[in-house]
Amino acid sequence: TVEDVAETVHMSKFYFLRKFKEITGMTVHNFIVNKRIIAACQIMAEGKSITESWQMTGFADYSSFLRNFRKIYGISPKEYRENNRSLIISQ
């Protein structure tokens, strides 16, 4: 949890959240979502389906995954797979 991380670095939760955003330019939540989307892309590159990728990266449902994927990449996961087909096939 954020509380555990903040305690580990000897900060209050709210101070940690402010410093994290100041240093990274994004909230902790956005950072985690970005990492999960990147992991989903790696899973797709390994040849797994879009469904497997969002389920394996902890999204509650496809609509949440799709909304966040589009926010980050500006295209759907299906378009991403089609645009990167050579990367996915070669691995």
PyMOL Python script that loads the backbone (N, CA, C, O; Angstrom):
from pymol import cmd

cmd.read_pdbstr("""\
ATOM      1  N   THR A   1       0.841  -1.191   0.000  1.00  0.00           N
ATOM      2  CA  THR A   1       0.000   0.000   0.000  1.00  0.00           C
ATOM      3  C   THR A   1       0.881   1.247   0.000  1.00  0.00           C
ATOM      4  O   THR A   1       2.078   1.187   0.284  1.00  0.00           O
ATOM      5  N   VAL A   2       0.268   2.357  -0.320  1.00  0.00           N
ATOM      6  CA  VAL A   2       0.983   3.634  -0.286  1.00  0.00           C
ATOM      7  C   VAL A   2       1.461   3.917   1.131  1.00  0.00           C
ATOM      8  O   VAL A   2       2.559   4.434   1.337  1.00  0.00           O
ATOM      9  N   GLU A   3       0.634   3.576   2.090  1.00  0.00           N
ATOM     10  CA  GLU A   3       1.007   3.795   3.483  1.00  0.00           C
ATOM     11  C   GLU A   3       2.289   3.040   3.844  1.00  0.00           C
ATOM     12  O   GLU A   3       3.165   3.579   4.521  1.00  0.00           O
ATOM     13  N   ASP A   4       2.389   1.784   3.384  1.00  0.00           N
ATOM     14  CA  ASP A   4       3.576   0.971   3.669  1.00  0.00           C
ATOM     15  C   ASP A   4       4.826   1.562   3.018  1.00  0.00           C
ATOM     16  O   ASP A   4       5.889   1.614   3.637  1.00  0.00           O
ATOM     17  N   VAL A   5       4.697   2.002   1.783  1.00  0.00           N
ATOM     18  CA  VAL A   5       5.841   2.598   1.085  1.00  0.00           C
ATOM     19  C   VAL A   5       6.262   3.886   1.787  1.00  0.00           C
ATOM     20  O   VAL A   5       7.450   4.114   2.015  1.00  0.00           O
ATOM     21  N   ALA A   6       5.299   4.717   2.125  1.00  0.00           N
ATOM     22  CA  ALA A   6       5.601   5.980   2.811  1.00  0.00           C
ATOM     23  C   ALA A   6       6.296   5.715   4.143  1.00  0.00           C
ATOM     24  O   ALA A   6       7.253   6.402   4.500  1.00  0.00           O
ATOM     25  N   GLU A   7       5.812   4.726   4.866  1.00  0.00           N
ATOM     26  CA  GLU A   7       6.430   4.391   6.155  1.00  0.00           C
ATOM     27  C   GLU A   7       7.858   3.896   5.959  1.00  0.00           C
ATOM     28  O   GLU A   7       8.742   4.223   6.750  1.00  0.00           O
ATOM     29  N   THR A   8       8.087   3.115   4.916  1.00  0.00           N
ATOM     30  CA  THR A   8       9.416   2.585   4.632  1.00  0.00           C
ATOM     31  C   THR A   8      10.420   3.705   4.375  1.00  0.00           C
ATOM     32  O   THR A   8      11.586   3.595   4.755  1.00  0.00           O
ATOM     33  N   VAL A   9       9.974   4.773   3.734  1.00  0.00           N
ATOM     34  CA  VAL A   9      10.873   5.901   3.445  1.00  0.00           C
ATOM     35  C   VAL A   9      10.731   7.016   4.480  1.00  0.00           C
ATOM     36  O   VAL A   9      11.201   8.135   4.274  1.00  0.00           O
ATOM     37  N   HIS A  10      10.077   6.691   5.593  1.00  0.00           N
ATOM     38  CA  HIS A  10       9.938   7.604   6.733  1.00  0.00           C
ATOM     39  C   HIS A  10       9.271   8.924   6.362  1.00  0.00           C
ATOM     40  O   HIS A  10       9.757  10.001   6.709  1.00  0.00           O
ATOM     41  N   MET A  11       8.157   8.822   5.657  1.00  0.00           N
ATOM     42  CA  MET A  11       7.363   9.991   5.286  1.00  0.00           C
ATOM     43  C   MET A  11       5.907   9.722   5.629  1.00  0.00           C
ATOM     44  O   MET A  11       5.481   8.572   5.729  1.00  0.00           O
ATOM     45  N   SER A  12       5.165  10.778   5.805  1.00  0.00           N
ATOM     46  CA  SER A  12       3.718  10.594   5.929  1.00  0.00           C
ATOM     47  C   SER A  12       3.179  10.229   4.547  1.00  0.00           C
ATOM     48  O   SER A  12       3.809  10.504   3.525  1.00  0.00           O
ATOM     49  N   LYS A  13       2.018   9.615   4.537  1.00  0.00           N
ATOM     50  CA  LYS A  13       1.399   9.208   3.270  1.00  0.00           C
ATOM     51  C   LYS A  13       1.228  10.406   2.339  1.00  0.00           C
ATOM     52  O   LYS A  13       1.555  10.328   1.155  1.00  0.00           O
ATOM     53  N   PHE A  14       0.716  11.514   2.875  1.00  0.00           N
ATOM     54  CA  PHE A  14       0.418  12.673   2.036  1.00  0.00           C
ATOM     55  C   PHE A  14       1.676  13.379   1.547  1.00  0.00           C
ATOM     56  O   PHE A  14       1.712  13.874   0.420  1.00  0.00           O
ATOM     57  N   TYR A  15       2.708  13.429   2.385  1.00  0.00           N
ATOM     58  CA  TYR A  15       3.968  14.017   1.955  1.00  0.00           C
ATOM     59  C   TYR A  15       4.589  13.155   0.854  1.00  0.00           C
ATOM     60  O   TYR A  15       5.097  13.676  -0.139  1.00  0.00           O
ATOM     61  N   PHE A  16       4.544  11.837   1.037  1.00  0.00           N
ATOM     62  CA  PHE A  16       5.064  10.923   0.021  1.00  0.00           C
ATOM     63  C   PHE A  16       4.352  11.119  -1.311  1.00  0.00           C
ATOM     64  O   PHE A  16       4.998  11.194  -2.357  1.00  0.00           O
ATOM     65  N   LEU A  17       3.018  11.203  -1.278  1.00  0.00           N
ATOM     66  CA  LEU A  17       2.245  11.392  -2.507  1.00  0.00           C
ATOM     67  C   LEU A  17       2.630  12.695  -3.209  1.00  0.00           C
ATOM     68  O   LEU A  17       2.773  12.725  -4.432  1.00  0.00           O
ATOM     69  N   ARG A  18       2.797  13.764  -2.442  1.00  0.00           N
ATOM     70  CA  ARG A  18       3.196  15.056  -3.040  1.00  0.00           C
ATOM     71  C   ARG A  18       4.591  14.979  -3.637  1.00  0.00           C
ATOM     72  O   ARG A  18       4.816  15.444  -4.754  1.00  0.00           O
ATOM     73  N   LYS A  19       5.543  14.387  -2.891  1.00  0.00           N
ATOM     74  CA  LYS A  19       6.918  14.289  -3.388  1.00  0.00           C
ATOM     75  C   LYS A  19       7.002  13.382  -4.622  1.00  0.00           C
ATOM     76  O   LYS A  19       7.741  13.680  -5.560  1.00  0.00           O
ATOM     77  N   PHE A  20       6.257  12.292  -4.622  1.00  0.00           N
ATOM     78  CA  PHE A  20       6.253  11.377  -5.764  1.00  0.00           C
ATOM     79  C   PHE A  20       5.817  12.119  -7.022  1.00  0.00           C
ATOM     80  O   PHE A  20       6.456  12.010  -8.068  1.00  0.00           O
ATOM     81  N   LYS A  21       4.727  12.871  -6.914  1.00  0.00           N
ATOM     82  CA  LYS A  21       4.241  13.612  -8.078  1.00  0.00           C
ATOM     83  C   LYS A  21       5.224  14.698  -8.485  1.00  0.00           C
ATOM     84  O   LYS A  21       5.434  14.934  -9.675  1.00  0.00           O
ATOM     85  N   GLU A  22       5.821  15.350  -7.517  1.00  0.00           N
ATOM     86  CA  GLU A  22       6.808  16.400  -7.812  1.00  0.00           C
ATOM     87  C   GLU A  22       8.004  15.827  -8.573  1.00  0.00           C
ATOM     88  O   GLU A  22       8.503  16.453  -9.507  1.00  0.00           O
ATOM     89  N   ILE A  23       8.457  14.655  -8.181  1.00  0.00           N
ATOM     90  CA  ILE A  23       9.647  14.051  -8.793  1.00  0.00           C
ATOM     91  C   ILE A  23       9.335  13.374 -10.128  1.00  0.00           C
ATOM     92  O   ILE A  23      10.096  13.517 -11.085  1.00  0.00           O
ATOM     93  N   THR A  24       8.225  12.640 -10.200  1.00  0.00           N
ATOM     94  CA  THR A  24       7.926  11.859 -11.406  1.00  0.00           C
ATOM     95  C   THR A  24       7.011  12.574 -12.393  1.00  0.00           C
ATOM     96  O   THR A  24       6.973  12.230 -13.574  1.00  0.00           O
ATOM     97  N   GLY A  25       6.275  13.568 -11.906  1.00  0.00           N
ATOM     98  CA  GLY A  25       5.330  14.270 -12.771  1.00  0.00           C
ATOM     99  C   GLY A  25       3.999  13.552 -12.905  1.00  0.00           C
ATOM    100  O   GLY A  25       3.147  13.969 -13.690  1.00  0.00           O
ATOM    101  N   MET A  26       3.806  12.463 -12.137  1.00  0.00           N
ATOM    102  CA  MET A  26       2.536  11.747 -12.197  1.00  0.00           C
ATOM    103  C   MET A  26       2.173  11.245 -10.802  1.00  0.00           C
ATOM    104  O   MET A  26       3.018  11.143  -9.914  1.00  0.00           O
ATOM    105  N   THR A  27       0.910  10.940 -10.645  1.00  0.00           N
ATOM    106  CA  THR A  27       0.470  10.406  -9.365  1.00  0.00           C
ATOM    107  C   THR A  27       0.907   8.952  -9.238  1.00  0.00           C
ATOM    108  O   THR A  27       1.243   8.306 -10.231  1.00  0.00           O
ATOM    109  N   VAL A  28       0.899   8.446  -8.016  1.00  0.00           N
ATOM    110  CA  VAL A  28       1.235   7.044  -7.783  1.00  0.00           C
ATOM    111  C   VAL A  28       0.270   6.152  -8.559  1.00  0.00           C
ATOM    112  O   VAL A  28       0.687   5.175  -9.181  1.00  0.00           O
ATOM    113  N   HIS A  29      -1.004   6.485  -8.523  1.00  0.00           N
ATOM    114  CA  HIS A  29      -2.005   5.700  -9.240  1.00  0.00           C
ATOM    115  C   HIS A  29      -1.700   5.654 -10.742  1.00  0.00           C
ATOM    116  O   HIS A  29      -1.722   4.578 -11.340  1.00  0.00           O
ATOM    117  N   ASN A  30      -1.419   6.795 -11.348  1.00  0.00           N
ATOM    118  CA  ASN A  30      -1.102   6.822 -12.786  1.00  0.00           C
ATOM    119  C   ASN A  30       0.168   6.046 -13.092  1.00  0.00           C
ATOM    120  O   ASN A  30       0.260   5.386 -14.127  1.00  0.00           O
ATOM    121  N   PHE A  31       1.141   6.120 -12.205  1.00  0.00           N
ATOM    122  CA  PHE A  31       2.385   5.373 -12.381  1.00  0.00           C
ATOM    123  C   PHE A  31       2.101   3.868 -12.414  1.00  0.00           C
ATOM    124  O   PHE A  31       2.613   3.148 -13.272  1.00  0.00           O
ATOM    125  N   ILE A  32       1.292   3.414 -11.482  1.00  0.00           N
ATOM    126  CA  ILE A  32       0.957   1.990 -11.408  1.00  0.00           C
ATOM    127  C   ILE A  32       0.172   1.557 -12.643  1.00  0.00           C
ATOM    128  O   ILE A  32       0.449   0.503 -13.215  1.00  0.00           O
ATOM    129  N   VAL A  33      -0.794   2.355 -13.053  1.00  0.00           N
ATOM    130  CA  VAL A  33      -1.575   2.021 -14.251  1.00  0.00           C
ATOM    131  C   VAL A  33      -0.669   1.957 -15.475  1.00  0.00           C
ATOM    132  O   VAL A  33      -0.798   1.043 -16.290  1.00  0.00           O
ATOM    133  N   ASN A  34       0.240   2.910 -15.615  1.00  0.00           N
ATOM    134  CA  ASN A  34       1.174   2.898 -16.755  1.00  0.00           C
ATOM    135  C   ASN A  34       2.005   1.623 -16.757  1.00  0.00           C
ATOM    136  O   ASN A  34       2.186   1.006 -17.806  1.00  0.00           O
ATOM    137  N   LYS A  35       2.509   1.224 -15.601  1.00  0.00           N
ATOM    138  CA  LYS A  35       3.315   0.003 -15.503  1.00  0.00           C
ATOM    139  C   LYS A  35       2.487  -1.223 -15.877  1.00  0.00           C
ATOM    140  O   LYS A  35       2.996  -2.135 -16.527  1.00  0.00           O
ATOM    141  N   ARG A  36       1.221  -1.254 -15.475  1.00  0.00           N
ATOM    142  CA  ARG A  36       0.352  -2.384 -15.796  1.00  0.00           C
ATOM    143  C   ARG A  36       0.056  -2.440 -17.297  1.00  0.00           C
ATOM    144  O   ARG A  36      -0.007  -3.525 -17.876  1.00  0.00           O
ATOM    145  N   ILE A  37      -0.123  -1.285 -17.925  1.00  0.00           N
ATOM    146  CA  ILE A  37      -0.365  -1.244 -19.375  1.00  0.00           C
ATOM    147  C   ILE A  37       0.886  -1.710 -20.133  1.00  0.00           C
ATOM    148  O   ILE A  37       0.780  -2.459 -21.104  1.00  0.00           O
ATOM    149  N   ILE A  38       2.043  -1.274 -19.697  1.00  0.00           N
ATOM    150  CA  ILE A  38       3.297  -1.713 -20.316  1.00  0.00           C
ATOM    151  C   ILE A  38       3.438  -3.229 -20.186  1.00  0.00           C
ATOM    152  O   ILE A  38       3.822  -3.906 -21.139  1.00  0.00           O
ATOM    153  N   ALA A  39       3.128  -3.753 -19.013  1.00  0.00           N
ATOM    154  CA  ALA A  39       3.194  -5.202 -18.799  1.00  0.00           C
ATOM    155  C   ALA A  39       2.205  -5.924 -19.712  1.00  0.00           C
ATOM    156  O   ALA A  39       2.520  -6.989 -20.242  1.00  0.00           O
ATOM    157  N   ALA A  40       1.020  -5.361 -19.900  1.00  0.00           N
ATOM    158  CA  ALA A  40       0.023  -5.966 -20.794  1.00  0.00           C
ATOM    159  C   ALA A  40       0.553  -6.012 -22.223  1.00  0.00           C
ATOM    160  O   ALA A  40       0.339  -6.998 -22.929  1.00  0.00           O
ATOM    161  N   CYS A  41       1.235  -4.966 -22.654  1.00  0.00           N
ATOM    162  CA  CYS A  41       1.822  -4.956 -24.000  1.00  0.00           C
ATOM    163  C   CYS A  41       2.891  -6.039 -24.135  1.00  0.00           C
ATOM    164  O   CYS A  41       2.991  -6.688 -25.176  1.00  0.00           O
ATOM    165  N   GLN A  42       3.677  -6.232 -23.097  1.00  0.00           N
ATOM    166  CA  GLN A  42       4.699  -7.276 -23.130  1.00  0.00           C
ATOM    167  C   GLN A  42       4.059  -8.666 -23.198  1.00  0.00           C
ATOM    168  O   GLN A  42       4.555  -9.556 -23.890  1.00  0.00           O
ATOM    169  N   ILE A  43       2.969  -8.834 -22.481  1.00  0.00           N
ATOM    170  CA  ILE A  43       2.255 -10.107 -22.513  1.00  0.00           C
ATOM    171  C   ILE A  43       1.692 -10.369 -23.908  1.00  0.00           C
ATOM    172  O   ILE A  43       1.755 -11.493 -24.406  1.00  0.00           O
ATOM    173  N   MET A  44       1.140  -9.327 -24.538  1.00  0.00           N
ATOM    174  CA  MET A  44       0.643  -9.483 -25.913  1.00  0.00           C
ATOM    175  C   MET A  44       1.792  -9.808 -26.862  1.00  0.00           C
ATOM    176  O   MET A  44       1.632 -10.613 -27.780  1.00  0.00           O
ATOM    177  N   ALA A  45       2.945  -9.187 -26.643  1.00  0.00           N
ATOM    178  CA  ALA A  45       4.105  -9.443 -27.495  1.00  0.00           C
ATOM    179  C   ALA A  45       4.578 -10.887 -27.376  1.00  0.00           C
ATOM    180  O   ALA A  45       5.213 -11.409 -28.292  1.00  0.00           O
ATOM    181  N   GLU A  46       4.273 -11.533 -26.257  1.00  0.00           N
ATOM    182  CA  GLU A  46       4.623 -12.936 -26.066  1.00  0.00           C
ATOM    183  C   GLU A  46       3.623 -13.861 -26.755  1.00  0.00           C
ATOM    184  O   GLU A  46       3.765 -15.083 -26.709  1.00  0.00           O
ATOM    185  N   GLY A  47       2.599 -13.266 -27.402  1.00  0.00           N
ATOM    186  CA  GLY A  47       1.642 -14.058 -28.153  1.00  0.00           C
ATOM    187  C   GLY A  47       0.336 -14.354 -27.432  1.00  0.00           C
ATOM    188  O   GLY A  47      -0.521 -15.054 -27.970  1.00  0.00           O
ATOM    189  N   LYS A  48       0.178 -13.840 -26.242  1.00  0.00           N
ATOM    190  CA  LYS A  48      -1.060 -14.071 -25.499  1.00  0.00           C
ATOM    191  C   LYS A  48      -2.143 -13.121 -26.007  1.00  0.00           C
ATOM    192  O   LYS A  48      -1.845 -12.107 -26.639  1.00  0.00           O
ATOM    193  N   SER A  49      -3.386 -13.456 -25.727  1.00  0.00           N
ATOM    194  CA  SER A  49      -4.511 -12.654 -26.204  1.00  0.00           C
ATOM    195  C   SER A  49      -4.656 -11.354 -25.409  1.00  0.00           C
ATOM    196  O   SER A  49      -4.067 -11.190 -24.341  1.00  0.00           O
ATOM    197  N   ILE A  50      -5.442 -10.453 -25.951  1.00  0.00           N
ATOM    198  CA  ILE A  50      -5.737  -9.198 -25.262  1.00  0.00           C
ATOM    199  C   ILE A  50      -6.433  -9.495 -23.937  1.00  0.00           C
ATOM    200  O   ILE A  50      -6.124  -8.874 -22.919  1.00  0.00           O
ATOM    201  N   THR A  51      -7.360 -10.431 -23.945  1.00  0.00           N
ATOM    202  CA  THR A  51      -8.068 -10.796 -22.712  1.00  0.00           C
ATOM    203  C   THR A  51      -7.100 -11.304 -21.653  1.00  0.00           C
ATOM    204  O   THR A  51      -7.171 -10.897 -20.493  1.00  0.00           O
ATOM    205  N   GLU A  52      -6.203 -12.186 -22.052  1.00  0.00           N
ATOM    206  CA  GLU A  52      -5.213 -12.691 -21.092  1.00  0.00           C
ATOM    207  C   GLU A  52      -4.351 -11.555 -20.557  1.00  0.00           C
ATOM    208  O   GLU A  52      -4.005 -11.538 -19.376  1.00  0.00           O
ATOM    209  N   SER A  53      -4.008 -10.613 -21.416  1.00  0.00           N
ATOM    210  CA  SER A  53      -3.119  -9.530 -20.992  1.00  0.00           C
ATOM    211  C   SER A  53      -3.778  -8.643 -19.935  1.00  0.00           C
ATOM    212  O   SER A  53      -3.123  -8.277 -18.959  1.00  0.00           O
ATOM    213  N   TRP A  54      -5.055  -8.288 -20.101  1.00  0.00           N
ATOM    214  CA  TRP A  54      -5.661  -7.424 -19.082  1.00  0.00           C
ATOM    215  C   TRP A  54      -5.963  -8.194 -17.807  1.00  0.00           C
ATOM    216  O   TRP A  54      -5.898  -7.636 -16.712  1.00  0.00           O
ATOM    217  N   GLN A  55      -6.290  -9.466 -17.941  1.00  0.00           N
ATOM    218  CA  GLN A  55      -6.553 -10.260 -16.742  1.00  0.00           C
ATOM    219  C   GLN A  55      -5.274 -10.508 -15.948  1.00  0.00           C
ATOM    220  O   GLN A  55      -5.292 -10.473 -14.717  1.00  0.00           O
ATOM    221  N   MET A  56      -4.178 -10.755 -16.634  1.00  0.00           N
ATOM    222  CA  MET A  56      -2.907 -11.042 -15.960  1.00  0.00           C
ATOM    223  C   MET A  56      -2.292  -9.804 -15.314  1.00  0.00           C
ATOM    224  O   MET A  56      -1.447  -9.922 -14.427  1.00  0.00           O
ATOM    225  N   THR A  57      -2.707  -8.629 -15.750  1.00  0.00           N
ATOM    226  CA  THR A  57      -2.136  -7.399 -15.196  1.00  0.00           C
ATOM    227  C   THR A  57      -3.047  -6.739 -14.163  1.00  0.00           C
ATOM    228  O   THR A  57      -2.793  -5.610 -13.744  1.00  0.00           O
ATOM    229  N   GLY A  58      -4.091  -7.427 -13.758  1.00  0.00           N
ATOM    230  CA  GLY A  58      -4.874  -6.986 -12.614  1.00  0.00           C
ATOM    231  C   GLY A  58      -5.989  -5.997 -12.865  1.00  0.00           C
ATOM    232  O   GLY A  58      -6.499  -5.403 -11.914  1.00  0.00           O
ATOM    233  N   PHE A  59      -6.387  -5.799 -14.107  1.00  0.00           N
ATOM    234  CA  PHE A  59      -7.524  -4.915 -14.362  1.00  0.00           C
ATOM    235  C   PHE A  59      -8.808  -5.650 -14.007  1.00  0.00           C
ATOM    236  O   PHE A  59      -8.931  -6.850 -14.257  1.00  0.00           O
ATOM    237  N   ALA A  60      -9.757  -4.938 -13.429  1.00  0.00           N
ATOM    238  CA  ALA A  60     -11.011  -5.548 -12.977  1.00  0.00           C
ATOM    239  C   ALA A  60     -11.888  -5.977 -14.144  1.00  0.00           C
ATOM    240  O   ALA A  60     -12.613  -6.968 -14.055  1.00  0.00           O
ATOM    241  N   ASP A  61     -11.818  -5.228 -15.234  1.00  0.00           N
ATOM    242  CA  ASP A  61     -12.646  -5.553 -16.392  1.00  0.00           C
ATOM    243  C   ASP A  61     -12.022  -4.945 -17.647  1.00  0.00           C
ATOM    244  O   ASP A  61     -11.112  -4.120 -17.577  1.00  0.00           O
ATOM    245  N   TYR A  62     -12.541  -5.378 -18.794  1.00  0.00           N
ATOM    246  CA  TYR A  62     -11.986  -4.919 -20.066  1.00  0.00           C
ATOM    247  C   TYR A  62     -12.192  -3.428 -20.269  1.00  0.00           C
ATOM    248  O   TYR A  62     -11.316  -2.756 -20.815  1.00  0.00           O
ATOM    249  N   SER A  63     -13.327  -2.897 -19.842  1.00  0.00           N
ATOM    250  CA  SER A  63     -13.593  -1.475 -20.086  1.00  0.00           C
ATOM    251  C   SER A  63     -12.575  -0.590 -19.367  1.00  0.00           C
ATOM    252  O   SER A  63     -12.146   0.429 -19.907  1.00  0.00           O
ATOM    253  N   SER A  64     -12.196  -0.969 -18.175  1.00  0.00           N
ATOM    254  CA  SER A  64     -11.173  -0.214 -17.441  1.00  0.00           C
ATOM    255  C   SER A  64      -9.829  -0.298 -18.165  1.00  0.00           C
ATOM    256  O   SER A  64      -9.129   0.704 -18.316  1.00  0.00           O
ATOM    257  N   PHE A  65      -9.479  -1.503 -18.609  1.00  0.00           N
ATOM    258  CA  PHE A  65      -8.241  -1.701 -19.359  1.00  0.00           C
ATOM    259  C   PHE A  65      -8.245  -0.874 -20.644  1.00  0.00           C
ATOM    260  O   PHE A  65      -7.276  -0.178 -20.950  1.00  0.00           O
ATOM    261  N   LEU A  66      -9.344  -0.959 -21.387  1.00  0.00           N
ATOM    262  CA  LEU A  66      -9.453  -0.241 -22.659  1.00  0.00           C
ATOM    263  C   LEU A  66      -9.329   1.270 -22.462  1.00  0.00           C
ATOM    264  O   LEU A  66      -8.594   1.936 -23.192  1.00  0.00           O
ATOM    265  N   ARG A  67     -10.036   1.800 -21.493  1.00  0.00           N
ATOM    266  CA  ARG A  67     -10.010   3.240 -21.221  1.00  0.00           C
ATOM    267  C   ARG A  67      -8.582   3.705 -20.905  1.00  0.00           C
ATOM    268  O   ARG A  67      -8.124   4.715 -21.439  1.00  0.00           O
ATOM    269  N   ASN A  68      -7.888   2.969 -20.042  1.00  0.00           N
ATOM    270  CA  ASN A  68      -6.522   3.343 -19.685  1.00  0.00           C
ATOM    271  C   ASN A  68      -5.547   3.130 -20.829  1.00  0.00           C
ATOM    272  O   ASN A  68      -4.628   3.929 -21.010  1.00  0.00           O
ATOM    273  N   PHE A  69      -5.728   2.072 -21.601  1.00  0.00           N
ATOM    274  CA  PHE A  69      -4.865   1.802 -22.754  1.00  0.00           C
ATOM    275  C   PHE A  69      -4.980   2.941 -23.763  1.00  0.00           C
ATOM    276  O   PHE A  69      -3.974   3.455 -24.253  1.00  0.00           O
ATOM    277  N   ARG A  70      -6.223   3.328 -24.068  1.00  0.00           N
ATOM    278  CA  ARG A  70      -6.442   4.420 -25.029  1.00  0.00           C
ATOM    279  C   ARG A  70      -5.874   5.743 -24.519  1.00  0.00           C
ATOM    280  O   ARG A  70      -5.348   6.539 -25.297  1.00  0.00           O
ATOM    281  N   LYS A  71      -5.981   5.973 -23.218  1.00  0.00           N
ATOM    282  CA  LYS A  71      -5.461   7.219 -22.652  1.00  0.00           C
ATOM    283  C   LYS A  71      -3.942   7.297 -22.830  1.00  0.00           C
ATOM    284  O   LYS A  71      -3.395   8.370 -23.085  1.00  0.00           O
ATOM    285  N   ILE A  72      -3.273   6.163 -22.695  1.00  0.00           N
ATOM    286  CA  ILE A  72      -1.815   6.135 -22.789  1.00  0.00           C
ATOM    287  C   ILE A  72      -1.328   6.090 -24.239  1.00  0.00           C
ATOM    288  O   ILE A  72      -0.445   6.860 -24.618  1.00  0.00           O
ATOM    289  N   TYR A  73      -1.894   5.197 -25.050  1.00  0.00           N
ATOM    290  CA  TYR A  73      -1.403   4.987 -26.416  1.00  0.00           C
ATOM    291  C   TYR A  73      -2.214   5.685 -27.500  1.00  0.00           C
ATOM    292  O   TYR A  73      -1.733   5.841 -28.623  1.00  0.00           O
ATOM    293  N   GLY A  74      -3.426   6.104 -27.185  1.00  0.00           N
ATOM    294  CA  GLY A  74      -4.252   6.793 -28.174  1.00  0.00           C
ATOM    295  C   GLY A  74      -4.910   5.871 -29.188  1.00  0.00           C
ATOM    296  O   GLY A  74      -5.554   6.337 -30.128  1.00  0.00           O
ATOM    297  N   ILE A  75      -4.753   4.568 -29.003  1.00  0.00           N
ATOM    298  CA  ILE A  75      -5.380   3.562 -29.875  1.00  0.00           C
ATOM    299  C   ILE A  75      -5.879   2.409 -28.999  1.00  0.00           C
ATOM    300  O   ILE A  75      -5.538   2.321 -27.819  1.00  0.00           O
ATOM    301  N   SER A  76      -6.684   1.536 -29.586  1.00  0.00           N
ATOM    302  CA  SER A  76      -7.192   0.380 -28.846  1.00  0.00           C
ATOM    303  C   SER A  76      -6.113  -0.707 -28.783  1.00  0.00           C
ATOM    304  O   SER A  76      -5.167  -0.688 -29.571  1.00  0.00           O
ATOM    305  N   PRO A  77      -6.249  -1.646 -27.857  1.00  0.00           N
ATOM    306  CA  PRO A  77      -5.304  -2.775 -27.813  1.00  0.00           C
ATOM    307  C   PRO A  77      -5.289  -3.571 -29.121  1.00  0.00           C
ATOM    308  O   PRO A  77      -4.239  -4.058 -29.539  1.00  0.00           O
ATOM    309  N   LYS A  78      -6.445  -3.703 -29.761  1.00  0.00           N
ATOM    310  CA  LYS A  78      -6.511  -4.424 -31.031  1.00  0.00           C
ATOM    311  C   LYS A  78      -5.683  -3.694 -32.096  1.00  0.00           C
ATOM    312  O   LYS A  78      -4.919  -4.320 -32.830  1.00  0.00           O
ATOM    313  N   GLU A  79      -5.840  -2.370 -32.173  1.00  0.00           N
ATOM    314  CA  GLU A  79      -5.043  -1.588 -33.131  1.00  0.00           C
ATOM    315  C   GLU A  79      -3.563  -1.696 -32.803  1.00  0.00           C
ATOM    316  O   GLU A  79      -2.730  -1.773 -33.707  1.00  0.00           O
ATOM    317  N   TYR A  80      -3.230  -1.701 -31.527  1.00  0.00           N
ATOM    318  CA  TYR A  80      -1.839  -1.842 -31.096  1.00  0.00           C
ATOM    319  C   TYR A  80      -1.270  -3.174 -31.597  1.00  0.00           C
ATOM    320  O   TYR A  80      -0.171  -3.215 -32.149  1.00  0.00           O
ATOM    321  N   ARG A  81      -2.024  -4.260 -31.401  1.00  0.00           N
ATOM    322  CA  ARG A  81      -1.573  -5.581 -31.867  1.00  0.00           C
ATOM    323  C   ARG A  81      -1.375  -5.586 -33.373  1.00  0.00           C
ATOM    324  O   ARG A  81      -0.383  -6.121 -33.867  1.00  0.00           O
ATOM    325  N   GLU A  82      -2.319  -4.989 -34.113  1.00  0.00           N
ATOM    326  CA  GLU A  82      -2.222  -4.965 -35.572  1.00  0.00           C
ATOM    327  C   GLU A  82      -1.032  -4.132 -36.042  1.00  0.00           C
ATOM    328  O   GLU A  82      -0.344  -4.510 -36.990  1.00  0.00           O
ATOM    329  N   ASN A  83      -0.789  -3.002 -35.382  1.00  0.00           N
ATOM    330  CA  ASN A  83       0.325  -2.134 -35.750  1.00  0.00           C
ATOM    331  C   ASN A  83       1.682  -2.728 -35.386  1.00  0.00           C
ATOM    332  O   ASN A  83       2.701  -2.360 -35.972  1.00  0.00           O
ATOM    333  N   ASN A  84       1.698  -3.638 -34.431  1.00  0.00           N
ATOM    334  CA  ASN A  84       2.948  -4.222 -33.952  1.00  0.00           C
ATOM    335  C   ASN A  84       3.012  -5.717 -34.232  1.00  0.00           C
ATOM    336  O   ASN A  84       3.725  -6.450 -33.546  1.00  0.00           O
ATOM    337  N   ARG A  85       2.286  -6.161 -35.217  1.00  0.00           N
ATOM    338  CA  ARG A  85       2.201  -7.589 -35.553  1.00  0.00           C
ATOM    339  C   ARG A  85       3.584  -8.191 -35.772  1.00  0.00           C
ATOM    340  O   ARG A  85       3.834  -9.315 -35.337  1.00  0.00           O
ATOM    341  N   SER A  86       4.481  -7.480 -36.429  1.00  0.00           N
ATOM    342  CA  SER A  86       5.817  -8.044 -36.704  1.00  0.00           C
ATOM    343  C   SER A  86       6.599  -8.253 -35.413  1.00  0.00           C
ATOM    344  O   SER A  86       7.367  -9.209 -35.309  1.00  0.00           O
ATOM    345  N   LEU A  87       6.420  -7.389 -34.443  1.00  0.00           N
ATOM    346  CA  LEU A  87       7.099  -7.570 -33.161  1.00  0.00           C
ATOM    347  C   LEU A  87       6.533  -8.774 -32.422  1.00  0.00           C
ATOM    348  O   LEU A  87       7.273  -9.534 -31.797  1.00  0.00           O
ATOM    349  N   ILE A  88       5.229  -8.941 -32.496  1.00  0.00           N
ATOM    350  CA  ILE A  88       4.562 -10.019 -31.776  1.00  0.00           C
ATOM    351  C   ILE A  88       4.897 -11.363 -32.400  1.00  0.00           C
ATOM    352  O   ILE A  88       5.128 -12.335 -31.681  1.00  0.00           O
ATOM    353  N   ILE A  89       4.927 -11.433 -33.721  1.00  0.00           N
ATOM    354  CA  ILE A  89       5.196 -12.699 -34.417  1.00  0.00           C
ATOM    355  C   ILE A  89       6.662 -13.101 -34.267  1.00  0.00           C
ATOM    356  O   ILE A  89       6.955 -14.287 -34.117  1.00  0.00           O
ATOM    357  N   SER A  90       7.580 -12.152 -34.303  1.00  0.00           N
ATOM    358  CA  SER A  90       8.986 -12.481 -34.302  1.00  0.00           C
ATOM    359  C   SER A  90       9.490 -12.993 -32.945  1.00  0.00           C
ATOM    360  O   SER A  90      10.584 -13.550 -32.862  1.00  0.00           O
ATOM    361  N   GLN A  91       8.711 -12.809 -31.910  1.00  0.00           N
ATOM    362  CA  GLN A  91       9.198 -13.242 -30.588  1.00  0.00           C
ATOM    363  C   GLN A  91       8.730 -14.579 -30.224  1.00  0.00           C
ATOM    364  O   GLN A  91       9.057 -15.074 -29.146  1.00  0.00           O
TER     365      GLN A  91
END
""", "prot")
cmd.dss("prot")
cmd.show_as("cartoon", "prot")
cmd.util.cbc("prot")
cmd.orient("prot")
